[in-house]
């Protein structure tokens, strides 16, 4: 499966869960992309694709200035990942395709309205 799509990201951090949207494109084994969160858009730095594993390093300024590292493995429609911010311990990252999240929301609304 290709990494090309738009993904929802939630990161369990010591200051609370942080959310972002990740837009990836893959062409010939080369991955490029951007991450958007808190009115900030940052490019992926040094994205490296190795089989079903993708690593990259974004630098963010919100909620504080941090250099992050991500290590992601793709399995079907799911990405499993960890993220590190400098010397802090690794944070659990949940990444799912935008479409899967919207489908979940629609199904939840249907169940609630019954």
Backbone atoms as SQL, in Angstrom:
CREATE TABLE atoms (id INTEGER PRIMARY KEY, chain TEXT, resi INTEGER, resn TEXT, atom TEXT, x REAL, y REAL, z REAL);
INSERT INTO atoms VALUES
  (1, 'A', 1, 'UNK', 'N', 0.831, -1.185, 0.000),
  (2, 'A', 1, 'UNK', 'CA', 0.000, 0.000, 0.000),
  (3, 'A', 1, 'UNK', 'C', 0.875, 1.248, 0.000),
  (4, 'A', 2, 'UNK', 'N', 0.389, 2.268, -0.616),
  (5, 'A', 2, 'UNK', 'CA', 1.110, 3.531, -0.726),
  (6, 'A', 2, 'UNK', 'C', 0.849, 4.422, 0.487),
  (7, 'A', 3, 'UNK', 'N', 1.829, 5.233, 0.809),
  (8, 'A', 3, 'UNK', 'CA', 1.659, 6.233, 1.858),
  (9, 'A', 3, 'UNK', 'C', 0.861, 7.431, 1.353),
  (10, 'A', 4, 'UNK', 'N', 0.670, 7.546, 0.020),
  (11, 'A', 4, 'UNK', 'CA', 0.007, 8.715, -0.558),
  (12, 'A', 4, 'UNK', 'C', -1.438, 8.812, -0.106),
  (13, 'A', 5, 'UNK', 'N', -1.736, 9.801, 0.687),
  (14, 'A', 5, 'UNK', 'CA', -3.085, 10.134, 1.152),
  (15, 'A', 5, 'UNK', 'C', -2.970, 11.161, 2.262),
  (16, 'A', 6, 'UNK', 'N', -4.103, 11.541, 2.796),
  (17, 'A', 6, 'UNK', 'CA', -4.145, 12.469, 3.924),
  (18, 'A', 6, 'UNK', 'C', -4.482, 11.669, 5.171),
  (19, 'A', 7, 'UNK', 'N', -3.718, 11.898, 6.239),
  (20, 'A', 7, 'UNK', 'CA', -3.829, 11.116, 7.469),
  (21, 'A', 7, 'UNK', 'C', -4.151, 12.022, 8.656),
  (22, 'A', 8, 'UNK', 'N', -4.924, 11.500, 9.606),
  (23, 'A', 8, 'UNK', 'CA', -5.129, 12.140, 10.911),
  (24, 'A', 8, 'UNK', 'C', -4.069, 11.606, 11.856),
  (25, 'A', 9, 'UNK', 'N', -3.487, 12.487, 12.645),
  (26, 'A', 9, 'UNK', 'CA', -2.479, 12.078, 13.627),
  (27, 'A', 9, 'UNK', 'C', -2.927, 12.534, 15.006),
  (28, 'A', 10, 'UNK', 'N', -2.813, 11.642, 15.994),
  (29, 'A', 10, 'UNK', 'CA', -2.952, 12.065, 17.391),
  (30, 'A', 10, 'UNK', 'C', -1.723, 11.550, 18.133),
  (31, 'A', 11, 'UNK', 'N', -1.124, 12.438, 18.916),
  (32, 'A', 11, 'UNK', 'CA', 0.112, 12.129, 19.638),
  (33, 'A', 11, 'UNK', 'C', -0.153, 12.298, 21.127),
  (34, 'A', 12, 'UNK', 'N', 0.020, 11.217, 21.887),
  (35, 'A', 12, 'UNK', 'CA', -0.159, 11.261, 23.342),
  (36, 'A', 12, 'UNK', 'C', 1.121, 11.821, 23.954),
  (37, 'A', 13, 'UNK', 'N', 1.088, 13.096, 24.371),
  (38, 'A', 13, 'UNK', 'CA', 2.280, 13.757, 24.902),
  (39, 'A', 13, 'UNK', 'C', 2.108, 14.045, 26.393),
  (40, 'A', 14, 'UNK', 'N', 3.199, 14.373, 27.078),
  (41, 'A', 14, 'UNK', 'CA', 3.092, 14.723, 28.497),
  (42, 'A', 14, 'UNK', 'C', 2.208, 15.951, 28.757),
  (43, 'A', 15, 'UNK', 'N', 2.005, 16.812, 27.738),
  (44, 'A', 15, 'UNK', 'CA', 1.157, 17.998, 27.929),
  (45, 'A', 15, 'UNK', 'C', -0.245, 17.790, 27.355),
  (46, 'A', 16, 'UNK', 'N', -0.595, 16.555, 27.063),
  (47, 'A', 16, 'UNK', 'CA', -1.918, 16.241, 26.520),
  (48, 'A', 16, 'UNK', 'C', -1.836, 15.774, 25.077),
  (49, 'A', 17, 'UNK', 'N', -2.931, 15.247, 24.580),
  (50, 'A', 17, 'UNK', 'CA', -2.968, 14.739, 23.216),
  (51, 'A', 17, 'UNK', 'C', -2.932, 15.896, 22.222),
  (52, 'A', 18, 'UNK', 'N', -2.035, 15.782, 21.254),
  (53, 'A', 18, 'UNK', 'CA', -1.886, 16.781, 20.203),
  (54, 'A', 18, 'UNK', 'C', -2.396, 16.178, 18.896),
  (55, 'A', 19, 'UNK', 'N', -3.058, 16.984, 18.076),
  (56, 'A', 19, 'UNK', 'CA', -3.640, 16.508, 16.830),
  (57, 'A', 19, 'UNK', 'C', -3.034, 17.245, 15.648),
  (58, 'A', 20, 'UNK', 'N', -2.914, 16.537, 14.521),
  (59, 'A', 20, 'UNK', 'CA', -2.391, 17.126, 13.291),
  (60, 'A', 20, 'UNK', 'C', -2.970, 16.382, 12.097),
  (61, 'A', 21, 'UNK', 'N', -2.780, 16.964, 10.934),
  (62, 'A', 21, 'UNK', 'CA', -3.130, 16.327, 9.668),
  (63, 'A', 21, 'UNK', 'C', -1.837, 16.206, 8.874),
  (64, 'A', 22, 'UNK', 'N', -1.610, 15.027, 8.323),
  (65, 'A', 22, 'UNK', 'CA', -0.400, 14.738, 7.563),
  (66, 'A', 22, 'UNK', 'C', -0.790, 14.468, 6.114),
  (67, 'A', 23, 'UNK', 'N', -0.212, 15.220, 5.181),
  (68, 'A', 23, 'UNK', 'CA', -0.465, 15.020, 3.756),
  (69, 'A', 23, 'UNK', 'C', 0.804, 14.462, 3.126),
  (70, 'A', 24, 'UNK', 'N', 0.719, 13.221, 2.632),
  (71, 'A', 24, 'UNK', 'CA', 1.876, 12.548, 2.060),
  (72, 'A', 24, 'UNK', 'C', 1.662, 12.228, 0.589),
  (73, 'A', 25, 'UNK', 'N', 2.740, 12.304, -0.181),
  (74, 'A', 25, 'UNK', 'CA', 2.744, 11.798, -1.548),
  (75, 'A', 25, 'UNK', 'C', 3.969, 10.911, -1.708),
  (76, 'A', 26, 'UNK', 'N', 3.768, 9.787, -2.385),
  (77, 'A', 26, 'UNK', 'CA', 4.858, 8.847, -2.645),
  (78, 'A', 26, 'UNK', 'C', 4.926, 8.623, -4.143),
  (79, 'A', 27, 'UNK', 'N', 6.126, 8.771, -4.701),
  (80, 'A', 27, 'UNK', 'CA', 6.313, 8.564, -6.127),
  (81, 'A', 27, 'UNK', 'C', 7.675, 7.923, -6.344),
  (82, 'A', 28, 'UNK', 'N', 7.676, 6.683, -6.809),
  (83, 'A', 28, 'UNK', 'CA', 8.936, 5.991, -7.077),
  (84, 'A', 28, 'UNK', 'C', 9.790, 5.794, -5.845),
  (85, 'A', 29, 'UNK', 'N', 9.165, 5.558, -4.707),
  (86, 'A', 29, 'UNK', 'CA', 9.907, 5.343, -3.474),
  (87, 'A', 29, 'UNK', 'C', 10.343, 6.618, -2.777),
  (88, 'A', 30, 'UNK', 'N', 10.011, 7.766, -3.350),
  (89, 'A', 30, 'UNK', 'CA', 10.333, 9.057, -2.739),
  (90, 'A', 30, 'UNK', 'C', 9.065, 9.595, -2.084),
  (91, 'A', 31, 'UNK', 'N', 9.169, 9.948, -0.807),
  (92, 'A', 31, 'UNK', 'CA', 8.023, 10.476, -0.066),
  (93, 'A', 31, 'UNK', 'C', 8.269, 11.943, 0.255),
  (94, 'A', 32, 'UNK', 'N', 7.224, 12.740, 0.042),
  (95, 'A', 32, 'UNK', 'CA', 7.244, 14.151, 0.424),
  (96, 'A', 32, 'UNK', 'C', 5.956, 14.438, 1.160),
  (97, 'A', 33, 'UNK', 'N', 5.952, 15.499, 1.951),
  (98, 'A', 33, 'UNK', 'CA', 4.707, 15.831, 2.619),
  (99, 'A', 33, 'UNK', 'C', 4.821, 17.016, 3.549),
  (100, 'A', 34, 'UNK', 'N', 3.655, 17.333, 4.116),
  (101, 'A', 34, 'UNK', 'CA', 3.559, 18.406, 5.096),
  (102, 'A', 34, 'UNK', 'C', 2.680, 17.941, 6.247),
  (103, 'A', 35, 'UNK', 'N', 2.888, 18.557, 7.390),
  (104, 'A', 35, 'UNK', 'CA', 2.034, 18.328, 8.559),
  (105, 'A', 35, 'UNK', 'C', 1.411, 19.667, 8.935),
  (106, 'A', 36, 'UNK', 'N', 0.119, 19.622, 9.284),
  (107, 'A', 36, 'UNK', 'CA', -0.608, 20.839, 9.662),
  (108, 'A', 36, 'UNK', 'C', -1.199, 20.659, 11.049),
  (109, 'A', 37, 'UNK', 'N', -0.963, 21.655, 11.905),
  (110, 'A', 37, 'UNK', 'CA', -1.528, 21.651, 13.256),
  (111, 'A', 37, 'UNK', 'C', -1.424, 23.044, 13.840),
  (112, 'A', 38, 'UNK', 'N', -2.414, 23.415, 14.655),
  (113, 'A', 38, 'UNK', 'CA', -2.371, 24.693, 15.372),
  (114, 'A', 38, 'UNK', 'C', -1.994, 25.867, 14.478),
  (115, 'A', 39, 'UNK', 'N', -2.641, 25.973, 13.330),
  (116, 'A', 39, 'UNK', 'CA', -2.386, 27.065, 12.388),
  (117, 'A', 39, 'UNK', 'C', -0.935, 27.112, 11.920),
  (118, 'A', 40, 'UNK', 'N', -0.273, 25.971, 11.920),
  (119, 'A', 40, 'UNK', 'CA', 1.114, 25.883, 11.483),
  (120, 'A', 40, 'UNK', 'C', 1.219, 24.747, 10.467),
  (121, 'A', 41, 'UNK', 'N', 1.933, 24.999, 9.372),
  (122, 'A', 41, 'UNK', 'CA', 2.193, 23.973, 8.363),
  (123, 'A', 41, 'UNK', 'C', 3.699, 23.818, 8.244),
  (124, 'A', 42, 'UNK', 'N', 4.184, 22.579, 8.410),
  (125, 'A', 42, 'UNK', 'CA', 5.624, 22.330, 8.350),
  (126, 'A', 42, 'UNK', 'C', 5.908, 21.202, 7.361),
  (127, 'A', 43, 'UNK', 'N', 7.031, 21.303, 6.644),
  (128, 'A', 43, 'UNK', 'CA', 7.400, 20.227, 5.724),
  (129, 'A', 43, 'UNK', 'C', 8.024, 19.058, 6.487),
  (130, 'A', 44, 'UNK', 'N', 7.945, 17.876, 5.889),
  (131, 'A', 44, 'UNK', 'CA', 8.667, 16.736, 6.435),
  (132, 'A', 44, 'UNK', 'C', 10.140, 16.931, 6.095),
  (133, 'A', 45, 'UNK', 'N', 11.000, 16.765, 7.078),
  (134, 'A', 45, 'UNK', 'CA', 12.436, 16.909, 6.877),
  (135, 'A', 45, 'UNK', 'C', 13.042, 15.514, 6.822),
  (136, 'A', 46, 'UNK', 'N', 13.852, 15.269, 5.820),
  (137, 'A', 46, 'UNK', 'CA', 14.540, 13.987, 5.635),
  (138, 'A', 46, 'UNK', 'C', 13.607, 12.781, 5.671),
  (139, 'A', 47, 'UNK', 'N', 12.506, 12.772, 4.894),
  (140, 'A', 47, 'UNK', 'CA', 11.669, 11.573, 4.877),
  (141, 'A', 47, 'UNK', 'C', 12.417, 10.428, 4.195),
  (142, 'A', 48, 'UNK', 'N', 12.466, 9.283, 4.862),
  (143, 'A', 48, 'UNK', 'CA', 13.158, 8.107, 4.322),
  (144, 'A', 48, 'UNK', 'C', 12.184, 6.943, 4.317),
  (145, 'A', 49, 'UNK', 'N', 11.959, 6.375, 3.132),
  (146, 'A', 49, 'UNK', 'CA', 11.079, 5.225, 2.965),
  (147, 'A', 49, 'UNK', 'C', 11.934, 3.984, 2.802),
  (148, 'A', 50, 'UNK', 'N', 11.685, 2.987, 3.662),
  (149, 'A', 50, 'UNK', 'CA', 12.416, 1.720, 3.610),
  (150, 'A', 50, 'UNK', 'C', 11.390, 0.600, 3.732),
  (151, 'A', 51, 'UNK', 'N', 10.926, 0.087, 2.589),
  (152, 'A', 51, 'UNK', 'CA', 9.884, -0.946, 2.598),
  (153, 'A', 51, 'UNK', 'C', 8.576, -0.358, 3.087),
  (154, 'A', 52, 'UNK', 'N', 8.059, -0.903, 4.207),
  (155, 'A', 52, 'UNK', 'CA', 6.800, -0.382, 4.770),
  (156, 'A', 52, 'UNK', 'C', 7.058, 0.543, 5.960),
  (157, 'A', 53, 'UNK', 'N', 8.284, 1.047, 6.056),
  (158, 'A', 53, 'UNK', 'CA', 8.669, 1.928, 7.168),
  (159, 'A', 53, 'UNK', 'C', 9.028, 3.312, 6.630),
  (160, 'A', 54, 'UNK', 'N', 8.535, 4.340, 7.305),
  (161, 'A', 54, 'UNK', 'CA', 8.814, 5.726, 6.923),
  (162, 'A', 54, 'UNK', 'C', 9.271, 6.489, 8.157),
  (163, 'A', 55, 'UNK', 'N', 10.369, 7.220, 8.019),
  (164, 'A', 55, 'UNK', 'CA', 10.847, 8.086, 9.103),
  (165, 'A', 55, 'UNK', 'C', 10.950, 9.512, 8.564),
  (166, 'A', 56, 'UNK', 'N', 10.745, 10.481, 9.454),
  (167, 'A', 56, 'UNK', 'CA', 10.917, 11.889, 9.091),
  (168, 'A', 56, 'UNK', 'C', 11.091, 12.711, 10.355),
  (169, 'A', 57, 'UNK', 'N', 11.508, 13.993, 10.161),
  (170, 'A', 57, 'UNK', 'CA', 11.794, 14.893, 11.280),
  (171, 'A', 57, 'UNK', 'C', 11.194, 16.266, 11.011),
  (172, 'A', 58, 'UNK', 'N', 10.013, 16.555, 11.532),
  (173, 'A', 58, 'UNK', 'CA', 9.501, 17.925, 11.405),
  (174, 'A', 58, 'UNK', 'C', 9.982, 18.798, 12.565),
  (175, 'A', 59, 'UNK', 'N', 10.094, 20.077, 12.309),
  (176, 'A', 59, 'UNK', 'CA', 10.367, 21.052, 13.369),
  (177, 'A', 59, 'UNK', 'C', 9.116, 21.895, 13.535),
  (178, 'A', 60, 'UNK', 'N', 8.626, 22.012, 14.768),
  (179, 'A', 60, 'UNK', 'CA', 7.404, 22.765, 15.029),
  (180, 'A', 60, 'UNK', 'C', 7.690, 23.923, 15.979),
  (181, 'A', 61, 'UNK', 'N', 6.765, 24.883, 16.021),
  (182, 'A', 61, 'UNK', 'CA', 6.900, 26.007, 16.951),
  (183, 'A', 61, 'UNK', 'C', 5.725, 26.100, 17.912),
  (184, 'A', 62, 'UNK', 'N', 4.656, 25.302, 17.673),
  (185, 'A', 62, 'UNK', 'CA', 3.472, 25.336, 18.535),
  (186, 'A', 62, 'UNK', 'C', 3.121, 23.923, 18.965),
  (187, 'A', 63, 'UNK', 'N', 2.847, 23.622, 20.190),
  (188, 'A', 63, 'UNK', 'CA', 2.652, 24.537, 21.300),
  (189, 'A', 63, 'UNK', 'C', 3.960, 25.120, 21.834),
  (190, 'A', 64, 'UNK', 'N', 5.109, 24.557, 21.399),
  (191, 'A', 64, 'UNK', 'CA', 6.417, 25.095, 21.755),
  (192, 'A', 64, 'UNK', 'C', 7.388, 24.678, 20.661),
  (193, 'A', 65, 'UNK', 'N', 8.554, 25.297, 20.627),
  (194, 'A', 65, 'UNK', 'CA', 9.552, 24.964, 19.613),
  (195, 'A', 65, 'UNK', 'C', 10.154, 23.596, 19.932),
  (196, 'A', 66, 'UNK', 'N', 9.983, 22.649, 18.987),
  (197, 'A', 66, 'UNK', 'CA', 10.494, 21.290, 19.165),
  (198, 'A', 66, 'UNK', 'C', 10.970, 20.728, 17.834),
  (199, 'A', 67, 'UNK', 'N', 12.002, 19.909, 17.895),
  (200, 'A', 67, 'UNK', 'CA', 12.421, 19.096, 16.760),
  (201, 'A', 67, 'UNK', 'C', 11.956, 17.678, 17.054),
  (202, 'A', 68, 'UNK', 'N', 11.076, 17.156, 16.216),
  (203, 'A', 68, 'UNK', 'CA', 10.479, 15.843, 16.432),
  (204, 'A', 68, 'UNK', 'C', 11.093, 14.817, 15.496),
  (205, 'A', 69, 'UNK', 'N', 10.972, 13.551, 15.860),
  (206, 'A', 69, 'UNK', 'CA', 11.298, 12.455, 14.951),
  (207, 'A', 69, 'UNK', 'C', 10.135, 11.477, 14.968),
  (208, 'A', 70, 'UNK', 'N', 9.768, 10.996, 13.789),
  (209, 'A', 70, 'UNK', 'CA', 8.704, 10.010, 13.654),
  (210, 'A', 70, 'UNK', 'C', 9.266, 8.753, 13.010),
  (211, 'A', 71, 'UNK', 'N', 8.802, 7.603, 13.477),
  (212, 'A', 71, 'UNK', 'CA', 9.160, 6.303, 12.919),
  (213, 'A', 71, 'UNK', 'C', 7.852, 5.548, 12.731),
  (214, 'A', 72, 'UNK', 'N', 7.421, 5.386, 11.472),
  (215, 'A', 72, 'UNK', 'CA', 6.086, 4.888, 11.150),
  (216, 'A', 72, 'UNK', 'C', 6.182, 3.597, 10.353),
  (217, 'A', 73, 'UNK', 'N', 5.325, 2.629, 10.684),
  (218, 'A', 73, 'UNK', 'CA', 5.198, 1.394, 9.916),
  (219, 'A', 73, 'UNK', 'C', 3.775, 1.305, 9.395),
  (220, 'A', 74, 'UNK', 'N', 3.633, 1.001, 8.106),
  (221, 'A', 74, 'UNK', 'CA', 2.305, 0.892, 7.512),
  (222, 'A', 74, 'UNK', 'C', 1.887, -0.577, 7.449),
  (223, 'A', 75, 'UNK', 'N', 0.632, -0.824, 7.832),
  (224, 'A', 75, 'UNK', 'CA', 0.040, -2.165, 7.764),
  (225, 'A', 75, 'UNK', 'C', -1.409, -1.982, 7.330),
  (226, 'A', 76, 'UNK', 'N', -1.678, -2.151, 6.046),
  (227, 'A', 76, 'UNK', 'CA', -3.029, -1.920, 5.539),
  (228, 'A', 76, 'UNK', 'C', -3.367, -0.447, 5.602),
  (229, 'A', 77, 'UNK', 'N', -4.495, -0.122, 6.236),
  (230, 'A', 77, 'UNK', 'CA', -4.915, 1.277, 6.367),
  (231, 'A', 77, 'UNK', 'C', -4.473, 1.891, 7.684),
  (232, 'A', 78, 'UNK', 'N', -3.555, 1.247, 8.367),
  (233, 'A', 78, 'UNK', 'CA', -3.142, 1.722, 9.681),
  (234, 'A', 78, 'UNK', 'C', -1.651, 2.017, 9.688),
  (235, 'A', 79, 'UNK', 'N', -1.294, 3.107, 10.322),
  (236, 'A', 79, 'UNK', 'CA', 0.110, 3.420, 10.568),
  (237, 'A', 79, 'UNK', 'C', 0.341, 3.320, 12.064),
  (238, 'A', 80, 'UNK', 'N', 1.342, 2.578, 12.459),
  (239, 'A', 80, 'UNK', 'CA', 1.719, 2.535, 13.867),
  (240, 'A', 80, 'UNK', 'C', 3.016, 3.318, 14.001),
  (241, 'A', 81, 'UNK', 'N', 3.137, 4.033, 15.100),
  (242, 'A', 81, 'UNK', 'CA', 4.244, 4.966, 15.163),
  (243, 'A', 81, 'UNK', 'C', 4.610, 5.353, 16.585),
  (244, 'A', 82, 'UNK', 'N', 5.810, 5.883, 16.686),
  (245, 'A', 82, 'UNK', 'CA', 6.233, 6.603, 17.884),
  (246, 'A', 82, 'UNK', 'C', 6.813, 7.936, 17.417),
  (247, 'A', 83, 'UNK', 'N', 6.820, 8.882, 18.322),
  (248, 'A', 83, 'UNK', 'CA', 7.400, 10.190, 18.053),
  (249, 'A', 83, 'UNK', 'C', 8.252, 10.572, 19.254),
  (250, 'A', 84, 'UNK', 'N', 9.350, 11.245, 18.987),
  (251, 'A', 84, 'UNK', 'CA', 10.208, 11.742, 20.064),
  (252, 'A', 84, 'UNK', 'C', 10.397, 13.235, 19.889),
  (253, 'A', 85, 'UNK', 'N', 10.433, 13.923, 21.006),
  (254, 'A', 85, 'UNK', 'CA', 10.726, 15.357, 21.022),
  (255, 'A', 85, 'UNK', 'C', 11.990, 15.540, 21.841),
  (256, 'A', 86, 'UNK', 'N', 13.107, 15.675, 21.156),
  (257, 'A', 86, 'UNK', 'CA', 14.379, 15.860, 21.846),
  (258, 'A', 86, 'UNK', 'C', 14.686, 14.719, 22.791),
  (259, 'A', 87, 'UNK', 'N', 14.970, 15.056, 24.048),
  (260, 'A', 87, 'UNK', 'CA', 15.339, 14.066, 25.055),
  (261, 'A', 87, 'UNK', 'C', 14.131, 13.474, 25.781),
  (262, 'A', 88, 'UNK', 'N', 12.928, 13.920, 25.460),
  (263, 'A', 88, 'UNK', 'CA', 11.729, 13.397, 26.115),
  (264, 'A', 88, 'UNK', 'C', 11.498, 11.949, 25.707),
  (265, 'A', 89, 'UNK', 'N', 10.772, 11.193, 26.534),
  (266, 'A', 89, 'UNK', 'CA', 10.480, 9.805, 26.161),
  (267, 'A', 89, 'UNK', 'C', 9.597, 9.749, 24.915),
  (268, 'A', 90, 'UNK', 'N', 9.624, 8.611, 24.241),
  (269, 'A', 90, 'UNK', 'CA', 8.809, 8.423, 23.038),
  (270, 'A', 90, 'UNK', 'C', 7.329, 8.533, 23.382),
  (271, 'A', 91, 'UNK', 'N', 6.576, 9.131, 22.471),
  (272, 'A', 91, 'UNK', 'CA', 5.126, 9.264, 22.627),
  (273, 'A', 91, 'UNK', 'C', 4.441, 8.323, 21.651),
  (274, 'A', 92, 'UNK', 'N', 3.310, 7.759, 22.084),
  (275, 'A', 92, 'UNK', 'CA', 2.523, 6.899, 21.206),
  (276, 'A', 92, 'UNK', 'C', 1.791, 7.772, 20.196),
  (277, 'A', 93, 'UNK', 'N', 1.837, 7.350, 18.941),
  (278, 'A', 93, 'UNK', 'CA', 1.194, 8.089, 17.862),
  (279, 'A', 93, 'UNK', 'C', 0.169, 7.183, 17.195),
  (280, 'A', 94, 'UNK', 'N', -1.030, 7.704, 16.993),
  (281, 'A', 94, 'UNK', 'CA', -2.068, 6.993, 16.263),
  (282, 'A', 94, 'UNK', 'C', -2.318, 7.745, 14.967),
  (283, 'A', 95, 'UNK', 'N', -2.202, 7.028, 13.840),
  (284, 'A', 95, 'UNK', 'CA', -2.363, 7.646, 12.531),
  (285, 'A', 95, 'UNK', 'C', -3.370, 6.830, 11.731),
  (286, 'A', 96, 'UNK', 'N', -4.387, 7.506, 11.216),
  (287, 'A', 96, 'UNK', 'CA', -5.400, 6.813, 10.417),
  (288, 'A', 96, 'UNK', 'C', -5.775, 7.676, 9.222),
  (289, 'A', 97, 'UNK', 'N', -6.208, 7.043, 8.126),
  (290, 'A', 97, 'UNK', 'CA', -6.596, 7.830, 6.954),
  (291, 'A', 97, 'UNK', 'C', -7.786, 8.726, 7.270),
  (292, 'A', 98, 'UNK', 'N', -7.826, 9.895, 6.672),
  (293, 'A', 98, 'UNK', 'CA', -8.948, 10.822, 6.874),
  (294, 'A', 98, 'UNK', 'C', -10.268, 10.124, 6.597),
  (295, 'A', 99, 'UNK', 'N', -10.373, 9.374, 5.505),
  (296, 'A', 99, 'UNK', 'CA', -11.617, 8.692, 5.149),
  (297, 'A', 99, 'UNK', 'C', -12.087, 7.742, 6.229),
  (298, 'A', 100, 'UNK', 'N', -11.162, 7.005, 6.861),
  (299, 'A', 100, 'UNK', 'CA', -11.534, 6.062, 7.919),
  (300, 'A', 100, 'UNK', 'C', -12.098, 6.809, 9.115),
  (301, 'A', 101, 'UNK', 'N', -11.515, 7.950, 9.443),
  (302, 'A', 101, 'UNK', 'CA', -11.999, 8.741, 10.570),
  (303, 'A', 101, 'UNK', 'C', -13.397, 9.274, 10.290),
  (304, 'A', 102, 'UNK', 'N', -13.604, 9.798, 9.070),
  (305, 'A', 102, 'UNK', 'CA', -14.923, 10.322, 8.715),
  (306, 'A', 102, 'UNK', 'C', -15.968, 9.214, 8.704),
  (307, 'A', 103, 'UNK', 'N', -15.595, 8.018, 8.238),
  (308, 'A', 103, 'UNK', 'CA', -16.516, 6.882, 8.250),
  (309, 'A', 103, 'UNK', 'C', -16.898, 6.549, 9.688),
  (310, 'A', 104, 'UNK', 'N', -15.922, 6.558, 10.594),
  (311, 'A', 104, 'UNK', 'CA', -16.187, 6.292, 12.007),
  (312, 'A', 104, 'UNK', 'C', -17.157, 7.327, 12.574),
  (313, 'A', 105, 'UNK', 'N', -16.931, 8.598, 12.260),
  (314, 'A', 105, 'UNK', 'CA', -17.810, 9.663, 12.750),
  (315, 'A', 105, 'UNK', 'C', -19.225, 9.468, 12.218),
  (316, 'A', 106, 'UNK', 'N', -19.369, 9.172, 10.916),
  (317, 'A', 106, 'UNK', 'CA', -20.698, 8.965, 10.334),
  (318, 'A', 106, 'UNK', 'C', -21.405, 7.806, 11.014),
  (319, 'A', 107, 'UNK', 'N', -20.703, 6.696, 11.229),
  (320, 'A', 107, 'UNK', 'CA', -21.312, 5.538, 11.882),
  (321, 'A', 107, 'UNK', 'C', -21.703, 5.870, 13.314),
  (322, 'A', 108, 'UNK', 'N', -20.887, 6.643, 13.999),
  (323, 'A', 108, 'UNK', 'CA', -21.195, 7.031, 15.376),
  (324, 'A', 108, 'UNK', 'C', -22.438, 7.901, 15.421),
  (325, 'A', 109, 'UNK', 'N', -22.573, 8.827, 14.484),
  (326, 'A', 109, 'UNK', 'CA', -23.746, 9.704, 14.435),
  (327, 'A', 109, 'UNK', 'C', -24.998, 8.885, 14.151),
  (328, 'A', 110, 'UNK', 'N', -24.904, 7.918, 13.252),
  (329, 'A', 110, 'UNK', 'CA', -26.054, 7.058, 12.946),
  (330, 'A', 110, 'UNK', 'C', -26.485, 6.302, 14.191),
  (331, 'A', 111, 'UNK', 'N', -25.520, 5.751, 14.932),
  (332, 'A', 111, 'UNK', 'CA', -25.849, 4.986, 16.140),
  (333, 'A', 111, 'UNK', 'C', -26.502, 5.875, 17.194),
  (334, 'A', 112, 'UNK', 'N', -25.999, 7.080, 17.375),
  (335, 'A', 112, 'UNK', 'CA', -26.539, 7.996, 18.380),
  (336, 'A', 112, 'UNK', 'C', -27.948, 8.432, 18.010),
  (337, 'A', 113, 'UNK', 'N', -28.203, 8.614, 16.711),
  (338, 'A', 113, 'UNK', 'CA', -29.511, 9.113, 16.292),
  (339, 'A', 113, 'UNK', 'C', -30.595, 8.039, 16.294),
  (340, 'A', 114, 'UNK', 'N', -30.232, 6.793, 16.482),
  (341, 'A', 114, 'UNK', 'CA', -31.235, 5.714, 16.492),
  (342, 'A', 114, 'UNK', 'C', -32.001, 5.687, 17.772);
